[in-house]
Amino acid sequence: MQLIHELDPLRSAVDTLRADGSLALVPTMGALHDGHLTLVREAKRLAAHVAVSIFVNPLQFGANEDLDAYPRQLERDCALLAGEGVDLVWGPRVEAMYPKGFATNISVAGVSDGLCGASRPGHFDGVATVVCKLFNQVRPDMAFFGEKDWQQLAVIRRMARDLDLVRPHVDAIHGVTTVREADGLAMSSRNAYLTPEQRQSAAALPAAMRSAIAEIESGVDLGDALAQLARALLAAGFLSVDYAELRDAADLSLLPARSDQPMRLLVAARMGKARLIDNMAVAPA
């Protein structure tokens, strides 16, 4: 497995891999867990070669967010990826990704509005910009993202569609089902911020979401179901609920009630130092 930090050797390595078959990219910020490794395994299933990027992207962190505290574990991450048979790890330094004078920003309207876009201004501009650069640097035939970050996946697909990207084409941007702990909590690098007591309480998030979905699908008023969800989270020890909303699964438009189209219930809530997000499908009416 190659670990590459500079763009010229990356291009040479990518050319060699692509000459021998299809290439998949799994973009990450490191601090890998089994959710990331599930993306790698799916990529290996569909592509001849797999590249993983590890880059803690400063553009997607706002003021007073956890950029400096975000876990950086490159040696451990590379050992995990080598064990999965990854061909290449692209670990650019900040100055390689954003050289002096860098002045370009990609902003994706619509799907980036509301939800995490409202509470983290500029976050999805940073995501779209870095992912577009990663696509251009690695030129993968396909790319893999976790569905836990549903809004992020929607932003990336919209960006790829609007900019007519071909490597990867929008149809080759794969969403992979959220990987969960035994108690249902979605795997996330930020779960490491939780104390043991908070980690136990955090399982209330997926449980409350499943209860709300059952109510919505049984015909309970949407507003009442979402209000009960928020009350359950606060009672479990969450400090606040940033949002709990029913959205169209494709364009993320806000839904006032259950519809006959695919839907997602999306929630973000704060527990201690961690801001936890999750989403689940809601059956069409």
Beta strands, then each sheet from edge to edge (+ up, - down):
strand 1: 2-4
strand 2: 23-28
strand 3: 49-54
strand 4: 88-90
strand 5: 142-146
strand 6: 173-176
strand 7: 240-248
strand 8: 263-271
strand 9: 274-282
sheet 1: 1+ 4+ 3+ 2+ 5+ 6+
sheet 2: 7+ 8- 9+
end
